[in-house]
Structure formats: C-alpha cells, structure tokens
Amino acid sequence: MEFEPFKIVPVGYIRKNEELQETFIEILHEFREAVDGLREGDWVKLVLWFHGSDTPARRRVLKVHPYGNAKNPLTGVFATRSPYRPNPVALYTVRIHRIEVNRLYIDWIDAMDGTPVVDIKIFVERYDCPKEVPIEEREAHIRGSRMIGEVNVIPRKSEHLDELEEVSPGEYDAVILEIGPKTTTLTAGELVELIKALQEVYESLPVEIMDKLGEPDAERAHI
C-alpha cells in the first residue's frame, strides 16, 4: 500500500531561556490572530513535531523499551510516549502562565528549543479526561450550544421522548455545562432550580444596572 504524503506547517516554535528558566511558544506572525481568546491560566494541549526524531530509520522503529530502560520489555510505540514513531508527533498538556504579544509562556516541557508547534487546542475535560458521564457525546446537541462568558451550555437532544414517560425530572439529565475546562451535567430538576436562582439574582440587580440593560418591566417579569 502506498501512502500519500501530506503537508503540515508549524504555527510556532518552542523556545527556552535556560538563564531565566522560562519556556514559551513563539507564535508565527501569520497565526497571531489564532491566539485571541486564550487567557493566562488556561490549560492547553500542544501538538509538536519532534523534528530531531524525524529520520527514515527512526520512523521505522515500531517497538521500544519504555522510558529508554532496557529492563522494560519491548513494547509497540503506540502503547508508549516514545519520540520514535512512524510520525514523530508529540502531545503535551500545559498551563499558560502569561501571554506577551506572540509569546505564550508555559510550563517546562522536555521538548528541545526550536521544536515546531503543529497546533494548540484548549483543554476540555469532557474530551481530554474521559469518564462516565450521564449524557453521551452522541446525545449532546453540540450545534445548539451557547457560550455565555466562560460557560458553555450544551442541551441534550430532544429525541426518543416517547421513552421518557416513566422518567422523573430528577432522573433526566438535560444539559451539559462546561465552565472553562471543567464539565458537569444538570438534571431537568436541577436546571429548574438553577433558573429560579438566576431569576432571583437577576431581580436583585441594582436599578441603575437594570436601566442600562434596557429591559422593559414587562419583559423582566417573564424572564
């Protein structure tokens, strides 16, 4: 079987200042706008290209001793984090400590200075720390999700309602809430309680703020 090569371009490079003990990602100018939305304190997933391991010989290595210790049994590279792989892609989860123009200062990682950065993705617990959740991914109405500040509200798809006659509001998981990287779910009963609590908070807003919101009294009464 022949494999068609495809092109990957770096969006930046890992830089290390050993004197200051700092590690940062230098984003290339043409990708600077892609950083918008990232904040200091965010956790992100880095996809790097281990260019130092990108040789024909190392790409052919399919089994290694994990952690480079010959006492460990030979193991397929897909079951390890070895830099020797058919495609030398590396994954890291790091925190952004500060952002300065096109520099993202991050945790120390063992990648070499000058390592190409292929991609950066925000860390999301639901995807990156999989666990048993009441609402399966296929049941989440992703296109109907709404971002409100740092909160992402993802409703459950309204399907198979004929099967829910015997299910109570306290048993039916209605919505996924993502707050930053953290994920939780609310039952229909909990969702109603949240709406009531938010209604109380809304009604207690100072008059000056209410006036600036421009909500007519009639509309306020029905929120």
Secondary structure as GFF3:
##gff-version 3
##sequence-region A 1 223
A	DSSP	beta_strand	12	17	.	.	.	ID=ss1
A	DSSP	beta_strand	22	27	.	.	.	ID=ss2
A	DSSP	three_ten_helix	29	35	.	.	.	ID=ss3
A	DSSP	beta_strand	43	49	.	.	.	ID=ss4
A	DSSP	three_ten_helix	51	53	.	.	.	ID=ss5
A	DSSP	alpha_helix	56	59	.	.	.	ID=ss6
A	DSSP	beta_strand	63	64	.	.	.	ID=ss7
A	DSSP	three_ten_helix	66	68	.	.	.	ID=ss8
A	DSSP	beta_strand	75	76	.	.	.	ID=ss9
A	DSSP	three_ten_helix	77	79	.	.	.	ID=ss10
A	DSSP	beta_strand	89	100	.	.	.	ID=ss11
A	DSSP	beta_strand	103	106	.	.	.	ID=ss12
A	DSSP	beta_strand	116	122	.	.	.	ID=ss13
A	DSSP	alpha_helix	125	128	.	.	.	ID=ss14
A	DSSP	three_ten_helix	137	139	.	.	.	ID=ss15
A	DSSP	three_ten_helix	142	144	.	.	.	ID=ss16
A	DSSP	beta_strand	146	148	.	.	.	ID=ss17
A	DSSP	beta_strand	151	155	.	.	.	ID=ss18
A	DSSP	three_ten_helix	161	163	.	.	.	ID=ss19
A	DSSP	beta_strand	173	179	.	.	.	ID=ss20
A	DSSP	beta_strand	182	187	.	.	.	ID=ss21
A	DSSP	alpha_helix	188	203	.	.	.	ID=ss22
A	DSSP	alpha_helix	207	213	.	.	.	ID=ss23
A	DSSP	alpha_helix	217	221	.	.	.	ID=ss24
###
